Amino acid sequence: MTSTARKAPWVLARCAQAAIAAAAVADVFRAAAARDHHLRHTDASLHKSGFIFMIFLYLMTLAIVLFLAWLARSRRNAQELSPRASVPSRGWTIGAWFIPVVNFFVPRQFVLDIGSASSASWEQKRDTTLVNLWWVAWITHAVVLVVGGRVAPESMALLVVAEALMIAAAVLLGLVIERITALQSAALDATVPVAPLTQA
């Protein structure tokens, strides 16, 4: 029998990165169109806002699906590379993102666990900081968006802050995906495949 070496999920990584970037850009246009409609309240602004929102929704849904597919594949690789490491189950890896309150804390730790289990080259200071920066940007974006929408939906300052955080979170997540995938690629390439058994 031969052992087929797993490959790092580069295709999923690239697709997820592209979808995340597209969703982040679409969110900027969505927020601007929503603010414009809030100020004008015309049929044209409503139509424009609704159209851009639908595009954003499709892109964000695609980004979520691709990211979670990449994360699940990375989790499986990490478990294979470090069988004794603390790696979440596949269902919990995905499900934790959709549980209120839990999704503010647990997914970050899962990404850290997958990263550290992917390779001995995971650097506690640099790589953990990268994940933490992404998470802070993402959570802060969500908080500013919710608070700004209720307190001052017409505020250009809050809009700029929220969308700057969204773009920052997208860039940082792209870097997290790149780092973990690269670590897994190097670790999997270094794994010596099992030689085929020969019959005497």
HELIX and SHEET records of a PDB file:
HELIX    1   1 TRP A   10  ARG A   40  1                                  31    
HELIX    2   2 ASP A   43  LEU A   81  1                                  39    
HELIX    3   3 ARG A   90  GLY A   95  1                                   6    
HELIX    4   4 ALA A   96  PHE A   98  5                                   3    
HELIX    5   5 VAL A  102  PHE A  104  5                                   3    
HELIX    6   6 VAL A  106  SER A  118  1                                  13    
HELIX    7   7 GLN A  124  VAL A  151  1                                  28    
HELIX    8   8 MET A  156  ALA A  190  1                                  35    
END                                                                             
